[in-house]
Amino acid sequence: MTPDTLIIIFLNGLVNGMLLFLIAAGLTLIFGVMGILNFAHGSFYMLGAYLTFALVVQGKLPLIFALIFAPIIVALVGGIIEVLCLRRIYQQDVSFQLLLTFAFGLIINDFVRLIWGSAPLTIPTPQLWRASIEILERTYPVYNLLIILIAPIVGISLWLLLTRTRFGKIIRASAQNRIMAGALGINVPRLFTVVFMLGTWLGGVAGVLAAPLRTINPALAEQVIIDSFIVSVIGGLGSLPGSLIGALMLGQINAFGILIAPRAQVAFPFILMAITLLIRPRGLFGKIQD
Amino acid sequence: MKINRPQTLVSIILVIVCLFPLILSPFYLILSTEIFLIAIFALSFNLLFGYTGLLSFGQGAYFATGAYVCAYLLKKSLPFIGAIIISIIIAFLVAAIFGYFSVRLNKIYFAMLTLALGMMVYTLIFQGRELTGGSDGITGIKITQIGIAGLNFDWQNFTHYYYLSLLVFLLSTYSIWRITHSPFGELLQASRENSQRLIFTGVNIRQLHWLAFTIAGVFAGLAGALWSPFQRVANPEIAHWTFSAMPVLMTILGGYRRFAGPIVGASLFLLLEHFVKANQRYFWQWLASLPILPAHLATRQLDLWNMGLGLLLIILILGFKEGILASFTKLSKIFSKN
């Protein structure tokens, strides 16, 4: 096990961790503010990836174009779902909110199969970023490093949005006490729509970034949703720094786990989740659950 | 007449169902057998959801455990009865372990965790090629001995298996009825309504929920153990969340607040599934004949089952979340007033 191999594995883990962070950030934002666990979140990620395929491979547009527009389309889909359906059931038991998002996940999953078929698709890495950098005698794609750069920028921007802007303050207020926020004149339903769109937008961004790296297939959603749940449990639902730490941890565990115990590796994330639930159920940064 | 209506209705249905093998074709006998087994599965789910208020997305894990253990043991030529008993015990253990972690959490985490655990079982089934056959599953299951001397049970005979499933279904339904209509069942419902108040009275909710979870797992495992010999195969899909979503949908369809809801939902759902799959060719042909849509749609063999499930679920949640049974009761009340 040479040092450069270890570095490559570490970088791969970092890339996956960063992608997972974006997905989990969206999930945790939606949950923290609206109290809804978006079971369809993996499907939005997958939709972002498929839209990237449509724009880049079918539409022959540059990846930058997809990076800007695909997440917006995903966010619009999220917004429509929120306004038409989710809004009606805020008063109801949380189980039905979960079931509704679950149902949307099912619909989106079959929708991508309907439009793009069930066969796996690939997107070639964009010409611009096909170069590789030399790291200790090994080459590593620049595109991957780009993800490691972009994801934290998105994360920091999100953090600044939440903590330093008035809009962010409104979001945090509604998260803490939606009734009081409404009493103060905040249009909470509209805010929820915006937050849901922001969350799904993040999922879409992750989908676009991941599209050239992974094979795009209808099972993408389920691959990612479990991991994002585990990240949220470890980091704490509703906490942005928690999702970052959790995602980075999970990325490295998956990367190095294959090295240590290839057959048992699939269970590692679950074991970590189980340990977290036993020792500190609210996660690293989460609030105490009722 | 009015007081006894549910009982007389159930008795009539029971008599008809016992006579099914005389009137139905083998195809519908098979469908009915599947309905019985899946109804047990759905009842086990509703023990957690309708009665305890715990939404579990991973009941398939225990169904699959029962199915795979039974299939594995049968391939090792164990008697049927022994295989079933061991399958139930192992499903019990798995449910006990998974349940221990799951019930410590509030509803949202619970749903998340049960989904994750279910998918973990799915992934493990894929990985464990030597034991589970990976993506192929365990195929060519045969029952070599039944395990009860002198019993003339031909497992390949659809009528015999039908009566076996019916028997197990009736016993399971009766057991779950007794469980839900006992003090334990009352406690479960109380924990659903106001768990904090229940804690104040001194009840250990965690243990209560753990026990309910384990019982649900046992019945799911029982259904699974009978399922794989019937299907002659144990495949990984039964651990996937889309399979675990079936009892969820069935229960909401039939009515999660009624005991018989899951049974009604399971019957309706499987009948609907059969109808849709048999006729989906015509649907695609009709679609292709519409002017705007391309003609090649007619040849599409795509099965949009998940989308249909999702749409049905949405319609139910937004409009009819009490389920079919509740709508029936409302309708019958309207008619009886006149």
Chai-1 contact restraints between the chains, C-beta under 6 A:
chainA,res_idxA,chainB,res_idxB,connection_type,confidence,min_distance_angstrom,max_distance_angstrom,comment,restraint_id
A,L37,B,I108,contact,1.0,0.0,6.0,A-B,restraint_1
A,V94,B,K107,contact,1.0,0.0,6.0,A-B,restraint_2
A,S95,B,L55,contact,1.0,0.0,6.0,A-B,restraint_3
A,F96,B,I317,contact,1.0,0.0,6.0,A-B,restraint_4
A,L98,B,A111,contact,1.0,0.0,6.0,A-B,restraint_5
A,L99,B,I317,contact,1.0,0.0,6.0,A-B,restraint_6
A,L100,B,I317,contact,1.0,0.0,6.0,A-B,restraint_7
A,A103,B,G310,contact,1.0,0.0,6.0,A-B,restraint_8
A,A103,B,L313,contact,1.0,0.0,6.0,A-B,restraint_9
A,A103,B,I314,contact,1.0,0.0,6.0,A-B,restraint_10
A,L106,B,N306,contact,1.0,0.0,6.0,A-B,restraint_11
A,L106,B,L309,contact,1.0,0.0,6.0,A-B,restraint_12
A,L106,B,G310,contact,1.0,0.0,6.0,A-B,restraint_13
A,I107,B,M307,contact,1.0,0.0,6.0,A-B,restraint_14
A,I107,B,G310,contact,1.0,0.0,6.0,A-B,restraint_15
A,N109,B,N306,contact,1.0,0.0,6.0,A-B,restraint_16
A,D110,B,L304,contact,1.0,0.0,6.0,A-B,restraint_17
A,D110,B,N306,contact,1.0,0.0,6.0,A-B,restraint_18
A,D110,B,M307,contact,1.0,0.0,6.0,A-B,restraint_19
A,I226,B,A116,contact,1.0,0.0,6.0,A-B,restraint_20
A,I226,B,M119,contact,1.0,0.0,6.0,A-B,restraint_21
A,F229,B,M112,contact,1.0,0.0,6.0,A-B,restraint_22
A,F229,B,A116,contact,1.0,0.0,6.0,A-B,restraint_23
A,V266,B,T123,contact,1.0,0.0,6.0,A-B,restraint_24
A,F270,B,M120,contact,1.0,0.0,6.0,A-B,restraint_25
A,A274,B,F101,contact,1.0,0.0,6.0,A-B,restraint_26
A,L277,B,F101,contact,1.0,0.0,6.0,A-B,restraint_27
A,Q289,B,N106,contact,1.0,0.0,6.0,A-B,restraint_28
